[in-house]
């Protein structure tokens, strides 16, 4: 018989990745825009942040850390991609 599958440890995420997920849980509580809060808290440009976030939510470690949030973020991303695809398929006016 094979070895039983082990659940992923939430600690498999590094500090930055944990901070990103915790920020995504409650970013609206910060004053000002989300992009401003990203710059202030993470000291990176929002584009870099969103690239990191998209890689992160595809990981099993992030899913183990906060399944509800990661599934919500994945659904939101899929909805945006679907909307973008639908706009491209619309006939020109």
RAGIBEL-V556162 format. One record per pair of residues at least 12 apart in sequence whose C-alpha atoms are under 8 Angstrom apart, sorted by the first residue. I is the first residue (numbers start at 0). J is the second residue. Records with the same first field share a line. If there is no record, write none. Layout:
# RAGIBEL-V556162
I: J ; J
This chain:
# RAGIBEL-V556162
6: 63
7: 59 ; 60 ; 63
8: 60 ; 63 ; 64
9: 60 ; 61 ; 63 ; 64
10: 64
11: 60
12: 60 ; 61
16: 55
19: 52
20: 61 ; 65 ; 68
24: 68
56: 69 ; 72 ; 73
57: 73
